[in-house]
Amino acid sequence: MKKIYFLCTGNSCRSQIADGLAKSILNSSEWEVRSAGIEAHGINPRAIKIMNEINIDISQNKSKIIDIDYLNSSDLVITLCGDALDNCPAIPKSVEHQHWGLEDPAKATGTEEEVLNMFRETREAIRTKIVELSKK
């Protein structure tokens, strides 16, 4: 089984969305999916809301910090923000690394609907990339 690890700053939005989407899209008999952050900030309620819109429940997920053993044994590590890229522990050369630089939807401003739309745009950008991964 291949291991994939999604990393961002606080494991609250982008990496949690990626975790939920990957578990939904990738074959669970082929992929073990985890997510983590440089820090653990708790899961953003808006991330839960926009995932529920597509019938993916991440409400029971836990915000976690990076597990070095899992990182070192992963087949693919995906950093979702510049902070994770810059501050992540060294990724072994044997581990494939991709960087998907995505803006933090938690920093979006405006009306509640405008903020939720930023979360939705982030979700769809991640979904597109995970679908591409699933075809490899």
C-alpha positions as CSV (number, residue, x, y, z in Angstrom):
1,M,0.0,0.0,0.0
2,K,1.3,3.5,-0.9
3,K,1.3,6.2,1.7
4,I,0.3,9.8,0.9
5,Y,0.8,12.7,3.4
6,F,-0.9,16.1,3.0
7,L,0.8,18.9,4.9
8,C,-0.1,22.5,5.7
9,T,0.5,25.0,8.5
10,G,-2.2,24.1,11.1
11,N,-3.9,20.9,9.7
12,S,-7.2,22.8,9.9
13,C,-8.3,23.6,6.3
14,R,-6.4,22.7,3.2
15,S,-4.8,19.5,4.4
16,Q,-8.1,18.3,6.0
17,I,-10.0,19.0,2.8
18,A,-7.3,17.1,0.9
19,D,-7.4,14.2,3.4
20,G,-11.2,13.9,3.0
21,L,-11.1,14.2,-0.8
22,A,-8.2,11.7,-1.2
23,K,-10.0,9.1,1.0
24,S,-13.1,9.6,-1.2
25,I,-11.3,9.5,-4.6
26,L,-8.2,7.3,-4.2
27,N,-8.6,3.5,-3.9
28,S,-8.4,2.7,-0.2
29,S,-6.8,-0.7,-0.9
30,E,-4.0,1.1,-2.7
31,W,-3.5,4.3,-0.7
32,E,-3.2,5.1,3.0
33,V,-4.1,8.8,3.4
34,R,-3.0,11.1,6.2
35,S,-2.7,14.8,6.8
36,A,-0.9,16.9,9.4
37,G,0.5,20.4,10.1
38,I,3.5,22.2,11.4
39,E,1.1,22.9,14.3
40,A,-2.3,21.6,15.2
41,H,-5.0,24.3,15.1
42,G,-8.1,22.2,15.2
43,I,-10.4,21.7,12.2
44,N,-12.0,24.8,10.7
45,P,-15.8,24.6,10.9
46,R,-16.1,26.1,7.4
47,A,-13.9,23.2,6.0
48,I,-16.3,20.8,7.6
49,K,-19.3,22.7,6.1
50,I,-18.0,22.8,2.5
51,M,-17.0,19.1,2.6
52,N,-20.5,18.2,3.9
53,E,-21.8,19.9,0.8
54,I,-20.3,17.1,-1.3
55,N,-21.2,14.4,1.2
56,I,-17.8,14.0,2.7
57,D,-17.7,14.1,6.5
58,I,-14.5,15.3,8.1
59,S,-16.1,16.3,11.3
60,Q,-14.5,13.5,13.3
61,N,-11.0,14.2,11.9
62,K,-8.3,15.4,14.4
63,S,-5.8,18.1,13.7
64,K,-2.4,16.6,14.1
65,I,1.3,17.7,13.9
66,I,3.7,15.9,11.5
67,D,4.5,12.3,12.4
68,I,8.2,12.0,11.4
69,D,8.0,8.2,11.0
70,Y,5.0,8.5,8.7
71,L,6.7,11.3,6.8
72,N,9.9,9.2,6.3
73,S,8.0,6.2,5.2
74,S,5.6,8.0,2.8
75,D,5.6,7.4,-0.9
76,L,4.2,10.9,-1.7
77,V,4.3,14.1,0.4
78,I,2.2,17.0,-0.7
79,T,2.8,20.4,0.8
80,L,-0.3,22.7,0.4
81,C,1.2,26.0,1.5
82,G,4.5,27.9,1.5
83,D,4.7,27.7,5.3
84,A,4.7,23.8,5.2
85,L,7.1,23.9,2.3
86,D,9.6,26.1,4.2
87,N,9.1,24.7,7.7
88,C,8.4,21.0,7.1
89,P,11.0,18.6,8.5
90,A,13.4,17.5,5.8
91,I,11.6,15.2,3.3
92,P,13.8,12.2,2.5
93,K,15.1,12.1,-1.1
94,S,13.5,8.7,-1.4
95,V,10.0,10.3,-0.9
96,E,8.3,12.0,-3.9
97,H,7.4,15.5,-3.0
98,Q,4.8,17.8,-4.7
99,H,4.0,21.3,-3.8
100,W,0.5,22.6,-4.4
101,G,0.8,26.2,-3.2
102,L,-2.8,27.2,-2.2
103,E,-3.9,30.3,-0.5
104,D,-5.3,29.8,3.0
105,P,-9.1,30.0,2.8
106,A,-9.2,30.7,6.5
107,K,-7.7,34.1,5.7
108,A,-10.4,35.0,3.3
109,T,-12.4,38.2,4.1
110,G,-15.9,39.4,3.1
111,T,-19.4,38.2,3.7
112,E,-19.9,34.6,5.0
113,E,-20.8,33.5,1.5
114,E,-17.7,35.1,0.0
115,V,-15.5,33.3,2.5
116,L,-17.3,30.0,1.9
117,N,-16.8,30.5,-1.8
118,M,-13.0,30.7,-1.2
119,F,-13.2,27.4,0.7
120,R,-15.1,25.9,-2.2
121,E,-12.6,27.1,-4.7
122,T,-9.8,25.6,-2.6
123,R,-11.8,22.3,-2.4
124,E,-12.2,22.2,-6.1
125,A,-8.6,23.0,-6.8
126,I,-7.5,20.1,-4.5
127,R,-10.1,17.8,-6.0
128,T,-8.8,18.4,-9.5
129,K,-5.3,17.6,-8.4
130,I,-6.3,14.4,-6.5
131,V,-8.3,13.2,-9.5
132,E,-5.2,13.7,-11.6
133,L,-3.2,11.6,-9.1
134,S,-5.8,8.9,-9.2
135,K,-5.2,8.5,-12.9
136,K,-1.5,7.8,-12.6
